[in-house]
Amino acid sequence: MSGATGLLRKAFAEAGVTGRLHALDIDSGADLDDGADRPVVTASVHKLCLLVALHRQAADGALDLTEQTECPAAGRTPGPTGLAAMLDPVRMSLRDLAFLMMTVSDNTAADVLLARVGLDAVNATTAALGLDRTHARHTFGELLATVRQDAGPGGARALVDPHVIGRLRALDPARTNHSTPRDMTRLLRALWRDEACTPEHGAAIRRLLGLQVWPHRMASGFPFDDVHVAGKTGSLPTLRNEVGVIEYPDGGRYAVAVFTRAASPAALLPAADAVIGTAARIAVDALRAQPARNTREGIG
């Protein structure tokens, strides 16, 4: 698929980003690799690993997803969405916290769940699933604290300075939560084949991924009413990521992981967001063009 790889690299370059991608036909196993084994910063993509750990514990009887949890107003993990942006105390179930964590990437909801599940359990889950290059070092609050510490007295305003960006531990896979594109598609494939959780819990996870509200990254590459995109984004200064599964009405299912880093530190870069959808579409089109696709449909 050298032609597709060339198109990917051209798209990334035109958007002003470097990109790493892995795409996988969930059923045939055919794949497309462009830096798939390079370590990448997961940012909020790691919430998917937490979600899987949560549901595996529920399946084992270690917790009840309807269990109610208190979230006081003070001490919340910062963020622009969900509980992180709310002002009053809240009481809700673990599964509703998971809904906020996945649909609007709520950092507070994620850390409340982490306090219940445990960071070690998240890492044990990824290890058990064979994701040998995936590891969480920090809670989401701790991760954001490293950004504040490394930014120094200039605070958020300093994050437009390339020298400040260059010293952020949160952007170094060796010093923060990390994975590879191939590990992430392996996880997605296991979820869609009910190999990561029981069928009941796998269906619940797939439902939440399908409810994510952000249409500007991976979903932008598939503007069709009959193509379903389920995914999880991740963002940090200069970083824009998404992993997800694209399902076609003919039964084709494709796991795609795209991780990018922009040359510009600007917070708003529509081209950098959109190229995730463009890259995913290039990869899926290449996979669908393979002979294995025709065999599955009974054509070849």
Secondary structure as GFF3:
##gff-version 3
##sequence-region A 1 300
A	DSSP	alpha_helix	2	15	.	.	.	ID=ss1
A	DSSP	beta_strand	17	25	.	.	.	ID=ss2
A	DSSP	beta_strand	31	34	.	.	.	ID=ss3
A	DSSP	beta_strand	40	41	.	.	.	ID=ss4
A	DSSP	three_ten_helix	43	46	.	.	.	ID=ss5
A	DSSP	alpha_helix	47	59	.	.	.	ID=ss6
A	DSSP	beta_strand	68	71	.	.	.	ID=ss7
A	DSSP	three_ten_helix	82	85	.	.	.	ID=ss8
A	DSSP	beta_strand	90	93	.	.	.	ID=ss9
A	DSSP	alpha_helix	94	103	.	.	.	ID=ss10
A	DSSP	alpha_helix	107	117	.	.	.	ID=ss11
A	DSSP	alpha_helix	119	128	.	.	.	ID=ss12
A	DSSP	alpha_helix	140	151	.	.	.	ID=ss13
A	DSSP	three_ten_helix	152	160	.	.	.	ID=ss14
A	DSSP	alpha_helix	162	166	.	.	.	ID=ss15
A	DSSP	three_ten_helix	169	171	.	.	.	ID=ss16
A	DSSP	three_ten_helix	173	175	.	.	.	ID=ss17
A	DSSP	beta_strand	178	179	.	.	.	ID=ss18
A	DSSP	alpha_helix	181	192	.	.	.	ID=ss19
A	DSSP	alpha_helix	199	210	.	.	.	ID=ss20
A	DSSP	three_ten_helix	218	221	.	.	.	ID=ss21
A	DSSP	beta_strand	228	236	.	.	.	ID=ss22
A	DSSP	beta_strand	239	247	.	.	.	ID=ss23
A	DSSP	beta_strand	253	262	.	.	.	ID=ss24
A	DSSP	alpha_helix	270	288	.	.	.	ID=ss25
A	DSSP	alpha_helix	291	296	.	.	.	ID=ss26
###
